């Protein structure tokens, strides 16, 4: 894994962790979470995160 791939993966994981926390606190809905996840996958192109 290159440094760039690692950075993309890290940024995706941090962002999705925030979204999961928001989902758990019912700040966002499941549908909104899925939309956020898709947007993050497109933005960061994670190596493993989108699996």
Residue pairs with C-beta under 8 A, 6 or more apart in sequence:
1 9
1 47
5 47
8 44
8 45
8 46
8 47
9 44
9 46
9 47
9 48
9 49
11 44
12 40
12 41
12 44
12 46
12 49
12 50
13 46
13 49
15 40
15 44
16 36
16 37
16 40
16 49
19 28
19 33
19 36
19 37
19 40
20 33
22 28
22 33
23 29
23 30
23 33
28 36
40 46
40 49
41 49
41 50
